[in-house]
């Protein structure tokens, strides 16, 4: 899809497309409302700003759509396929690392109350595990900042995929 094609979509269709990149309905509405976009670069800039502007409940809505690291995303849709591709490093984990990821996910969720989110593309299971363990030491405010950065990176990667780059 090109930015011009995206600009021409009815708002509900544009939002539906965007929700595959970030499941926050507030984010999808904000990015849709910013149309028209002259370029993907402009859209990416607005998209990143819209993530930064989300309330924490809106961030949580986006987080709730992400599977745990090491768990295969269910479904045949675009978002599930992208998630499986992004987490491919976790899929190849040995049994010990896979078990440690399950434990790290549980400890993280117990501590912060939501799924551990990481820009997993290009990362090995060991790298993701180390990041989860390291981030357990964060206080809530610091972790929310990290989560927002990770969500922005995932969102922008998925936008690039949506627009075929």
Buried (B, 14 or more C-beta within 10 A) or exposed (E): EEBEEBBEBEEEEBBEBBBBBBBBBBBBBBBBEBBEBEEBEEBBBBBBEBBEEBEEEBBBBBBEBBBBBBBEBEEEEBBBBBBBBBBBBBEEBEEEBBEBBBEBBEBBEEBBEBBBBBBBBEBBBBBBBEBBBEBBEBEEEEBBEBBBBBBBBBBBBBBEBBBEE
